[in-house]
Amino acid sequence: MTIDQTHTDSLTFSLGKSSHRTRPEQLVGLGIYLLICLGLGMLSRLTINFLGTLYFISLALGMWALWRKYSLRVIKLELFAFSSQFLFQIAWSFSFFALQQSLLSLVALLLLWCNTLLAALLFWKRDRISGMLFLYPLVWVIYLVGLNMVTCMSKS
């Protein structure tokens, strides 16, 4: 057994199922997912702080970890749940920051949390590492719900 085989075997063991994509494809894919997530994060104004940025990085890494192992044809439902995150994120941001409607933004956050939970379960079913990467977004959205609830109560 050569050193390269040992390194590849340990990498496969630590990440589970090996990827059918080449390393350059994986790196480009990672860059694309990070650009998409961080770019859309800038639209929702959450990349202002470190924890908000970590939220989007965690989403990108979760989707990338799943994409590197499966074809997009196989993970259509997971991709839809992943993409829906941004729809709810932008809806929350618009209702909270632009419209300043804390009750409407609370509804958007609750929908976001349900979608995040669904995505985490779908990702977990396919790949545990991908699913675990959605744990931070779940906690982050719960934190935002708490802040939003305080805002709702202070306005009434």
Backbone bond lengths (Angstrom), bond angles and torsions (degrees), N, CA, C in turn:
res aa  C-N    CA-C-N  psi(-1)  N-CA   C-N-CA  omega(-1)  CA-C   N-CA-C  phi
1 M - - - 1.450 - - 1.523 108.48 -
2 T 1.318 115.59 130.22 1.458 119.86 -179.82 1.530 110.08 -87.69
3 I 1.316 114.15 170.61 1.466 119.94 179.63 1.523 110.01 -63.91
4 D 1.341 117.72 -39.03 1.459 120.93 -179.59 1.524 111.42 -62.37
5 Q 1.340 117.23 -41.00 1.455 120.01 179.03 1.523 110.97 -65.72
6 T 1.312 117.00 -40.37 1.457 120.72 178.94 1.522 110.12 -63.31
7 H 1.330 117.21 -44.11 1.462 121.31 179.85 1.532 110.11 -63.42
8 T 1.320 117.57 -44.07 1.454 121.36 -179.90 1.522 110.80 -65.11
9 D 1.336 117.49 -41.77 1.457 120.47 179.64 1.519 111.34 -63.99
10 S 1.321 118.17 -41.83 1.462 120.13 179.62 1.527 110.99 -68.72
11 L 1.351 117.52 -34.60 1.450 121.09 177.55 1.523 110.06 -67.21
12 T 1.312 117.15 -42.62 1.450 121.49 178.14 1.522 110.24 -63.97
13 F 1.316 116.97 -41.14 1.459 120.43 179.88 1.522 111.25 -64.13
14 S 1.324 116.80 -41.29 1.466 119.37 -176.34 1.525 112.25 -75.57
15 L 1.313 119.01 -29.35 1.450 121.10 -178.75 1.522 113.10 -102.41
16 G 1.305 118.65 2.10 1.455 121.12 -179.48 1.511 110.60 83.33
17 K 1.329 115.88 -135.23 1.459 121.64 -178.65 1.523 110.35 -61.02
18 S 1.330 116.09 132.99 1.464 119.09 -179.34 1.528 109.74 -72.53
19 S 1.307 115.30 158.85 1.452 121.36 -176.50 1.524 110.58 -84.02
20 H 1.309 115.39 147.02 1.462 120.58 173.21 1.523 110.85 -91.19
21 R 1.310 116.65 0.70 1.465 121.80 179.93 1.526 109.86 -99.34
22 T 1.325 115.71 150.15 1.460 119.99 178.55 1.525 109.06 -74.18
23 R 1.316 116.36 163.86 1.475 119.48 179.29 1.528 112.84 -60.04
24 P 1.353 118.82 -43.72 1.474 117.42 176.83 1.532 112.27 -60.36
25 E 1.344 117.29 -39.91 1.461 119.98 177.13 1.526 110.84 -61.98
26 Q 1.323 116.15 -40.85 1.461 120.41 -179.88 1.528 111.30 -64.51
27 L 1.320 116.56 -42.05 1.468 120.28 179.71 1.526 111.51 -66.26
28 V 1.334 116.58 -42.03 1.462 120.40 177.75 1.526 109.36 -64.66
29 G 1.334 116.77 -43.61 1.460 120.58 178.18 1.515 111.92 -60.37
30 L 1.319 117.15 -42.42 1.464 120.90 177.92 1.530 110.36 -61.56
31 G 1.323 116.12 -44.16 1.463 120.04 178.27 1.522 112.07 -61.45
32 I 1.323 116.03 -41.26 1.466 120.11 179.98 1.523 110.59 -64.94
33 Y 1.333 117.17 -45.87 1.471 119.51 -179.71 1.527 111.22 -64.90
34 L 1.326 117.05 -38.30 1.464 119.19 177.57 1.529 111.26 -65.90
35 L 1.336 117.17 -42.23 1.471 120.62 178.57 1.523 111.51 -63.55
36 I 1.329 116.37 -42.87 1.470 119.93 179.43 1.526 110.10 -62.35
37 C 1.324 115.99 -50.87 1.466 119.85 -175.91 1.522 112.38 -66.05
38 L 1.305 117.41 -45.68 1.464 119.78 -179.18 1.527 111.44 -71.17
39 G 1.330 116.70 -34.70 1.466 120.24 176.92 1.521 111.41 -64.73
40 L 1.321 116.61 -46.40 1.461 119.43 177.43 1.521 110.86 -69.76
41 G 1.326 116.56 -28.93 1.466 119.93 175.32 1.516 111.80 -64.11
42 M 1.316 116.19 -33.53 1.465 119.57 177.50 1.528 110.64 -67.85
43 L 1.332 116.60 -33.19 1.465 119.79 176.60 1.523 111.29 -65.29
44 S 1.327 116.57 -36.88 1.466 119.35 -178.12 1.525 112.27 -88.32
45 R 1.314 117.10 3.43 1.473 123.61 174.11 1.525 113.04 64.52
46 L 1.324 117.83 20.86 1.460 119.36 -179.72 1.517 112.96 -97.17
47 T 1.315 118.33 -8.53 1.458 119.60 179.27 1.521 111.04 -84.92
48 I 1.321 115.94 13.76 1.461 120.44 179.10 1.527 110.48 -68.37
49 N 1.318 116.57 -37.49 1.460 119.50 -178.81 1.530 111.09 -113.54
50 F 1.301 115.36 168.27 1.461 121.30 -175.99 1.525 112.36 -63.65
51 L 1.334 117.36 -43.17 1.466 120.28 -177.59 1.520 111.92 -66.60
52 G 1.332 117.10 -35.61 1.455 120.72 175.46 1.516 111.68 -66.77
53 T 1.318 116.05 -40.19 1.466 120.60 177.18 1.518 110.49 -65.01
54 L 1.321 116.80 -39.95 1.467 121.62 177.62 1.522 111.57 -61.23
55 Y 1.322 116.73 -34.53 1.465 122.11 176.25 1.530 110.04 -57.60
56 F 1.321 116.51 -50.40 1.463 120.19 -177.47 1.529 112.19 -71.44
57 I 1.314 117.25 -34.04 1.464 119.73 176.21 1.521 109.98 -65.29
58 S 1.323 117.25 -40.03 1.459 121.48 178.72 1.529 110.90 -63.56
59 L 1.331 117.14 -41.61 1.469 120.21 175.96 1.528 111.07 -61.30
60 A 1.330 115.98 -45.01 1.469 120.52 -178.82 1.524 111.06 -63.02
61 L 1.331 116.84 -44.49 1.467 119.99 -179.45 1.526 111.49 -66.55
62 G 1.324 116.68 -36.92 1.463 119.83 178.13 1.517 111.62 -63.34
63 M 1.332 116.71 -45.91 1.458 120.45 179.14 1.517 111.21 -68.04
64 W 1.323 117.42 -39.39 1.457 120.94 179.59 1.530 110.87 -64.71
65 A 1.324 116.54 -41.85 1.478 119.66 -179.94 1.524 111.03 -61.94
66 L 1.317 117.07 -34.61 1.458 120.13 177.74 1.522 110.91 -77.14
67 W 1.321 117.11 -41.92 1.469 122.17 -178.91 1.525 112.04 -62.14
68 R 1.335 116.31 -35.88 1.462 118.21 -177.09 1.521 112.03 -68.43
69 K 1.317 117.74 -17.94 1.460 121.22 -178.39 1.523 113.81 -103.76
70 Y 1.319 116.73 -24.67 1.460 120.59 -174.60 1.518 110.95 -129.30
71 S 1.313 115.44 151.27 1.454 121.99 174.02 1.524 108.82 -71.19
72 L 1.319 116.88 151.49 1.459 120.18 177.65 1.525 111.51 -63.24
73 R 1.318 117.78 -24.57 1.462 121.20 175.86 1.524 111.20 -65.76
74 V 1.316 116.49 -32.59 1.460 121.64 -178.00 1.526 111.06 -79.12
75 I 1.309 117.41 -33.82 1.476 121.24 -173.79 1.535 112.10 -108.18
76 K 1.320 116.83 40.91 1.467 120.79 -179.32 1.526 111.80 -60.10
77 L 1.316 117.08 -45.84 1.460 120.97 -178.02 1.531 111.10 -64.89
78 E 1.326 116.21 -41.35 1.460 120.53 178.08 1.528 110.80 -64.64
79 L 1.327 116.45 -40.09 1.463 121.05 178.55 1.528 110.84 -64.95
80 F 1.328 116.53 -38.58 1.467 120.18 177.49 1.531 110.58 -64.55
81 A 1.335 117.18 -44.37 1.471 120.69 178.68 1.528 110.54 -63.51
82 F 1.326 116.41 -40.15 1.461 121.58 177.91 1.525 110.50 -62.68
83 S 1.321 117.27 -46.36 1.467 121.64 -178.55 1.524 111.54 -67.04
84 S 1.324 116.49 -34.86 1.461 120.90 179.86 1.524 111.70 -63.63
85 Q 1.325 116.28 -27.19 1.468 120.30 177.46 1.529 110.81 -51.64
86 F 1.315 115.45 -43.30 1.461 120.37 -174.47 1.521 111.54 -74.13
87 L 1.329 116.91 -33.39 1.459 120.35 176.03 1.531 109.95 -61.30
88 F 1.324 117.10 -48.75 1.463 121.21 179.26 1.532 111.70 -68.44
89 Q 1.321 116.03 -35.39 1.465 120.39 178.96 1.526 111.08 -64.01
90 I 1.323 116.27 -44.03 1.462 120.70 179.68 1.532 110.03 -70.29
91 A 1.340 117.13 -37.66 1.472 120.09 176.74 1.523 110.60 -61.36
92 W 1.339 116.35 -43.28 1.461 119.27 177.91 1.527 110.70 -63.31
93 S 1.305 116.60 -48.13 1.456 121.02 -177.24 1.524 111.22 -60.15
94 F 1.326 116.03 -44.49 1.466 120.24 -179.70 1.527 111.04 -64.41
95 S 1.339 116.23 -45.00 1.469 118.67 -178.11 1.524 111.96 -70.33
96 F 1.326 117.73 -31.78 1.465 120.60 -177.55 1.525 112.01 -82.79
97 F 1.333 116.73 -49.26 1.459 120.05 -174.83 1.524 113.47 -86.12
98 A 1.339 117.31 -47.01 1.464 119.96 -175.00 1.529 111.81 -81.16
99 L 1.329 116.60 -51.10 1.465 120.27 -177.86 1.525 113.15 -84.01
100 Q 1.302 116.89 -20.49 1.460 124.39 -177.07 1.530 111.58 53.91
101 Q 1.325 114.55 42.98 1.461 122.90 177.76 1.520 108.32 -105.72
102 S 1.315 116.98 93.46 1.460 120.22 -173.15 1.526 112.69 -67.34
103 L 1.329 118.43 -32.60 1.460 119.88 179.07 1.526 111.07 -70.45
104 L 1.330 116.50 -43.57 1.468 121.04 176.79 1.532 110.56 -63.29
105 S 1.314 116.97 -39.93 1.461 120.02 179.11 1.529 111.15 -68.74
106 L 1.326 117.55 -30.77 1.465 120.62 175.60 1.524 110.70 -65.30
107 V 1.323 116.85 -40.84 1.468 120.92 176.47 1.526 109.76 -62.65
108 A 1.330 117.10 -43.71 1.474 120.71 178.57 1.525 110.73 -62.27
109 L 1.323 117.38 -38.61 1.469 120.69 178.50 1.520 112.13 -67.72
110 L 1.320 116.81 -38.69 1.469 119.51 178.15 1.524 110.77 -65.90
111 L 1.337 116.55 -38.43 1.466 120.01 174.58 1.533 110.73 -65.33
112 L 1.322 115.73 -39.52 1.467 120.42 176.90 1.524 110.47 -61.65
113 W 1.327 116.68 -43.45 1.466 119.84 -179.58 1.529 110.75 -64.11
114 C 1.339 117.38 -43.01 1.474 120.34 177.88 1.525 110.66 -61.60
115 N 1.329 115.99 -41.90 1.467 119.86 178.52 1.526 111.37 -65.84
116 T 1.322 116.50 -39.13 1.464 120.21 178.85 1.526 110.64 -65.03
117 L 1.323 116.66 -40.94 1.463 120.69 177.27 1.519 110.82 -63.56
118 L 1.325 117.26 -44.43 1.459 121.05 177.40 1.526 110.78 -60.83
119 A 1.327 116.66 -45.35 1.468 120.64 179.00 1.525 110.58 -61.81
120 A 1.319 117.21 -43.16 1.469 120.52 -179.95 1.522 110.66 -60.97
121 L 1.325 117.13 -42.08 1.468 120.46 179.55 1.532 111.52 -67.39
122 L 1.329 116.11 -42.42 1.466 119.41 178.27 1.526 111.53 -63.87
123 F 1.323 115.94 -43.08 1.461 120.40 -179.74 1.528 109.86 -67.30
124 W 1.331 117.19 -40.56 1.467 121.94 179.89 1.525 110.32 -61.18
125 K 1.320 116.32 -39.04 1.466 120.66 -179.63 1.524 111.68 -62.54
126 R 1.317 117.07 -37.38 1.470 121.61 179.64 1.530 112.33 -82.64
127 D 1.346 115.82 -42.91 1.458 120.14 -173.53 1.526 108.54 -155.36
128 R 1.309 116.90 120.91 1.468 120.52 -174.38 1.528 113.29 -64.67
129 I 1.311 116.82 -36.20 1.468 119.12 178.94 1.523 110.16 -63.98
130 S 1.321 117.12 -43.74 1.464 120.65 177.18 1.517 110.72 -60.70
131 G 1.312 116.33 -42.64 1.459 119.94 178.62 1.517 112.72 -64.13
132 M 1.331 116.60 -39.96 1.466 120.39 179.32 1.527 111.61 -65.35
133 L 1.328 116.36 -31.11 1.460 119.84 178.95 1.530 112.01 -68.18
134 F 1.329 117.33 -14.00 1.454 120.93 177.04 1.527 112.37 -92.03
135 L 1.317 118.18 -1.03 1.462 120.27 177.88 1.527 111.28 -67.92
136 Y 1.313 117.25 -43.26 1.473 119.14 178.28 1.529 111.70 -61.57
137 P 1.347 119.07 -46.44 1.469 117.76 176.53 1.532 113.04 -57.86
138 L 1.333 118.02 -35.52 1.465 119.90 176.75 1.526 111.19 -61.48
139 V 1.317 115.90 -45.87 1.467 120.76 -179.85 1.526 110.23 -66.90
140 W 1.310 117.26 -40.24 1.466 121.30 -179.09 1.528 110.81 -62.51
141 V 1.327 116.99 -42.63 1.463 119.92 -179.53 1.533 110.10 -68.04
142 I 1.321 118.06 -36.71 1.469 120.30 175.24 1.531 109.77 -60.89
143 Y 1.318 116.96 -41.18 1.464 121.68 176.91 1.534 110.31 -60.43
144 L 1.342 116.76 -45.15 1.459 120.55 179.15 1.526 111.42 -64.44
145 V 1.340 116.90 -37.58 1.463 120.37 176.88 1.526 109.73 -60.59
146 G 1.324 116.79 -44.12 1.468 120.82 177.92 1.515 112.19 -60.05
147 L 1.319 116.99 -46.60 1.466 120.36 178.04 1.525 111.46 -62.17
148 N 1.327 115.23 -41.39 1.444 119.66 -179.13 1.539 111.36 -66.91
149 M 1.341 116.34 -36.99 1.464 119.79 177.63 1.536 111.19 -65.06
150 V 1.317 116.42 -39.60 1.462 120.03 176.65 1.517 110.06 -61.89
151 T 1.316 117.04 -41.03 1.464 121.66 177.60 1.521 110.65 -62.77
152 C 1.332 116.14 -43.42 1.475 120.07 178.15 1.526 111.20 -59.96
153 M 1.335 116.47 -44.54 1.466 120.43 -177.43 1.519 112.42 -70.08
154 S 1.330 116.15 -33.41 1.462 118.45 -179.10 1.530 112.15 -72.91
155 K 1.329 116.97 -25.03 1.465 120.44 179.44 1.523 112.40 -81.54
156 S 1.338 116.89 -19.37 1.468 118.24 -177.12 1.504 112.92 -93.38
